[in-house]
């Protein structure tokens, strides 16, 4: 043990400039990420404002029991996983397709313009997207019902049709994120040796064969890494997206409520900090378990593609 401290002290003295440069980042992570973790004890307490976080009585797993006995816990867990899986497939799949299409374009300036255009939705706030959605599907003055009325078709109330909203949410999520995600795949495709394509073309391979046998295998490590990173967030719904698109429409809660929106609404309505902390703690634990399981599976298949 003394030898370890001695080696660490020697390393600290030798590279003190590097440690000083890293110190602000370490302090930032400590203050913003690790110190707030002490608040997780709220998940196991009957919180009272007059007693504070550490003075409130312990209630064991009562907050977790209440969360799941009401049926809400299973519902929001199912919705969160299903939405993230759909968003993962649609956004990443479209991003790969867009990256391949852009990479195969011949015109240099046309390629740059196209890449800039598809990247633009990433900068649009979900507040603006929510306004788009409302003005499209509003029953009275929405674009959709205005078009149906002009064709002599009866109006439809999309906000009373829960089964439609998974499609709407996935479409807008893909529209907003596929351009941003495609940048990563474009960079991976750019790194492929051009001689591979030239050799394949000389051998008579058409564009689809070159994509299937060269492009996709070469970007496979990037695809797997992106999927692993996204799977780690599979129980973390995009709160801003759901809240701005759906709002406080009670008719859609069963179809669109995820863990993040449930926690926010619980805090706004009943200020039950214990139950909301339990939901957040449950969400974090499951995220950790899922990423470890998926990484283990990938490591068993091909160790080079695993995150760690």
N, C-alpha and C positions, 0 to 999 in steps of 0.2 A: 504494500500500500504506500509506504514512504517513497518507494522507487517511482511509483506512478505520479505522485505529487511532485516529485523532483523533476521528472520528465516534463510534466505539464508546466511547471514553473519555468523551466528552460525554454520550452516552446513559446510560452507567453512573452518571455523577455526577448527571444529571438525575433518574433513576428508581432511585436507590440503595435506597430503601425497598422497591420492588417486587422488585428483584433479591435483596435479603436475604430476603424472604418466599419466593422461589422456591428459594433455596439449599438448604434441607433436603431438598426433593424431588429436586433435581438430584443431591445427594450420595447419597441413598438409591438412586436408579436406578444411579448410577455404581458403588457398592459392591456392590449385590445383583445387578445385571444385566450390567454391562460388565467389571468386574474378573474375575469367574469365567470369562469367555470365554477367558482365557489357558489354562485347562485343556483347551481343545479340541486342543492339541498332543498330548495323550495318544493321539488317534486315529491319529497318525503315528509312535508310539513303541512300543518293546517295554518296557513299564513294569516297573521293578524297585523294590521298596519300599526297598531299601538305598541306591539312587541318587537316588530322588525323581523328581519330574515333569521337571525340566529337566536332570537328570543321566543319565537313561535314554537308551539308544541309539535312534537313528532307524531305522525299518523301512519308511519310505515308505507304500505303499498295502497292505501285507501284511494289516493288520487288516480292511480292506474286502474284500480278496480272500477271506480265510477266511470272512467273514460270508456272502458270496454263493456261494462254491464249495460250501458245505455244503447249499445250498438253503434255509437258514433265512431269509436276507435277503429273498428273493422272497416266501416264505410270509407272513412277518409284515407285509411291505409290502402285499400283497394283502388280508390280513385287516383291517389298520388302515383302508385306504381303503374297503373294502366296508362295514365296521361303521359308520364315520363317515358314509358316504353314506346308509345305511339309517336311522341315528339322526337325521341331519339332516332327511330327508324326513318321518319319522314324528313327531318332536317338534315341528318347525316347522309341519308341516301341521295337526296336532292343535291347536297353539297358536292358529293363525289361525282355525280352526273354533270353538274355545272362545271366543275374543275376540269373534267375530261373534255367537255365541249369547248371550253375556252382555250385549253391547251392545244386543241386540234385546229383552231382558227388560224388562217394564214395572214390576214391583214393585221399588221402591228398596231395601228391606231384604232382600228375597229375592235381589236381585242382589249385594248386599254379602256375604251369607252364602255364596252359591255361589262367589264369587270367593275368599273366605277358605278355603273347603274345598279347592278345587282347588290353591290355593297351598301348602297344608300339607305335601304330600309333599316339597317342596323342602328343608324343614328336617330331614327324616329322614336320618340318616347311612347311608352305604352299608354299614356294618357291620350295622346293623339290617335293611336290605334283604336283605343276604346271609343273615341268620338266617331271614327270611321265606321266601326261596327254598329254603333247606335243609329247613325244616319242611314245605314244600309238596311237594317232590320227593324227599325221603328215601325210600329203598326200604323200609326196615323200618317206620318210624313216620310217614311223610309223609302229609299230608292227602289228596293225590291217590290214593295207593295204598290208604289207608283207605276212601275213597269207592268205589274200584273193587272192593275186597274185599266191601264191603257190598252191591254189586250182583251179586256172584258172578262177577266178571271177574278174570282173572289179573293179578297185579301187573306193573308195567313198571319197568325200571331206566332212568330218564331220564338218569342220569349215565354211561351207556354208549351213549348215542345222540347223537353229535356234531351231527347235522344239525338237532336241535331247538333247540340253544342260541342260534343267531343270532336266532331268533324270541323266545325267552325274554328275552334281553338287550335286544333292541329294545323289547319291551313294557314292561319295568321302567324302561328309560331314558326312554321317552315318558311313563310314569306319573309319574316324578319331576320331569321338566323342563318338560312342556307347560304346567303352571300358571304357573310362573315366566316362561316366554317369552310367555305370553298377556298378561301385564301390559303389555309393550311395545306389543303390537298394540292393546290396549284404549285405551292412551294416544293412539295414532295415530288410532284411530276417533273418540275423543272430540273430537279437534281438527278433525274435518270439520264444515263449516258445516251446521247443522240446516235451513237454508232449502232446501238442495239436496234433502233428503228430503221436505220439505213440498211442494215444487214437483213432484217425481216422483209423490208420492201423489195430488196434485190431477189430474195427467195420467193417472191410472189405473194406475200401476206397482204391482205386488204386491211383497211382501217380498223374494222371490227376485230379482226384476228390480232392486230398489233395491240389494240386496247386490252383484249382478253388475256393474251399470253405475255405481254410486257408491262403495260401500264399498271393493271390491277395487282399482279404479283409484287411489283416493285413498291407500291404504296401500301401494301398489306401491313407492315409494321406501324405505319402512321395511323391507319384505320383502327387497328387493335388498340393502340395507345389512346386514341380519342374515345373509343368506346369504353375503355376501362375508366377513364376520367369521368365520363358522363354517367356510367353505372354507379359510381361513387356518390352521385347526386340524385339517384333514382327516387329517393324518398323526400327530396326537397323540391317542392313545386315552386314555380316562378310566381311568387305572390303578386307582384305588380301586374303580370299578365292576366291572371285569373280575376283579380279584384277590379281592374279597369275594364275588362271585357264583359264580365258577368255582373259586377256590382253587388247590390244587396237584394237580389231577386230571390225570394224564398222558394219560388217554384223550381228553381234550378239547383238548389243546394245538394240534393241527393245525387245529381249527375255531375256536378262541377266542384263540389267542396273538396279541398285537399287539406293536408295538415296545416300548412301555413295560413290559409284563409280561416280555418277553424280556430286556430290559436288567436289570430287577430280579432275575430268576431267575439270570442269568449272574453278577451280582455276588455273590449268595448262595451259589452252587454252586462256582464256580471262581475268583472274584476276578480275572477277566481284565479289568482296567480299560481296556486298550487297545482291545479289541474292543467293549466296551460304550460307550466314548467314540466309536468309529467309528459305531456304530449311532445314537447320539444326534446326532452331527454330520450324518450322512446324513439323518436325520429333519428337522433344522432347515433344511438346504439345500433339500430337496424342498418343505417348507412355504412357504418364501420364493418358490420358482419358481412354485408353484401359485397363490399369491395374486397374484403379478404377472401371470401369464397370464390369470387370471379377470378381474382388474381391467382389463387391456388390452382384453379382449373386451367387457366392459360399457361401457368408454369409447368403443369403436368404435360400439356400438349406440346408446347415449345417454350423452353426456359428463356430464350432470347427475347420473346415478346412480352414477358411479364414486367410489371412496374418495379418490383423488388423481389 
